[in-house]
Amino acid sequence: MPERTVTIASAHGLHARPASLFVQAVTASGLPVELTKGEKTLNAASILGVISLGIEHGDQITLRADGDNADATLDSLVELLTTDFDA
């Protein structure tokens, strides 16, 4: 299962707006994507789950995806997470 580790760029972390954009992109991919922060792993398509992790600017998270185009999906999610939506 391909994975990527990414550092969060948004100045205020994954609060409601960037978390929503991220979850929408995960859902649109049609692939199961896992998000890990520290020792917690969850379904990246869950907005409540993503927000509950309290992901802040500069935090590192790991994404894993399974299925066709998993690498391309992860690359596009990384690009999204390395964008500062608070700028």
Backbone hydrogen bonds, N-H to C=O, Kabsch-Sander energy under -0.5 kcal/mol:
donor,donor_aa,acceptor,acceptor_aa,energy
4,R,63,L,-2.2
6,V,61,I,-2.6
8,I,6,V,-0.5
8,I,59,D,-2.6
9,A,81,L,-2.2
13,G,10,S,-2.3
14,L,55,I,-2.2
15,H,13,G,-1.5
19,A,15,H,-2.6
20,S,16,A,-2.3
21,L,17,R,-2.2
22,F,18,P,-2.3
23,V,19,A,-2.8
24,Q,20,S,-2.5
25,A,21,L,-1.9
26,V,22,F,-2.3
27,T,23,V,-2.8
28,A,24,Q,-2.5
29,S,25,A,-1.3
30,G,26,V,-0.8
30,G,27,T,-1.0
31,L,26,V,-0.6
33,V,31,L,-0.5
34,E,64,R,-3.0
35,L,42,L,-2.6
36,T,62,T,-2.7
37,K,40,K,-2.5
40,K,37,K,-2.2
42,L,35,L,-2.4
44,A,33,V,-2.8
46,S,43,N,-1.7
47,I,45,A,-0.8
50,V,46,S,-2.7
51,I,47,I,-2.5
52,S,48,L,-2.2
53,L,49,G,-0.9
53,L,50,V,-0.8
54,G,51,I,-1.7
55,I,50,V,-0.5
58,G,8,I,-2.5
59,D,56,E,-2.1
61,I,6,V,-2.4
62,T,36,T,-2.4
63,L,4,R,-3.1
64,R,34,E,-2.2
65,A,2,P,-1.6
66,D,32,P,-1.4
70,A,67,G,-1.5
73,T,69,N,-2.5
74,L,70,A,-2.6
75,D,71,D,-2.4
76,S,72,A,-2.1
77,L,73,T,-2.1
78,V,74,L,-2.6
79,E,75,D,-2.1
80,L,76,S,-1.8
81,L,77,L,-2.4
82,T,78,V,-1.6
83,T,80,L,-1.3
85,F,83,T,-1.1
87,A,84,D,-1.1
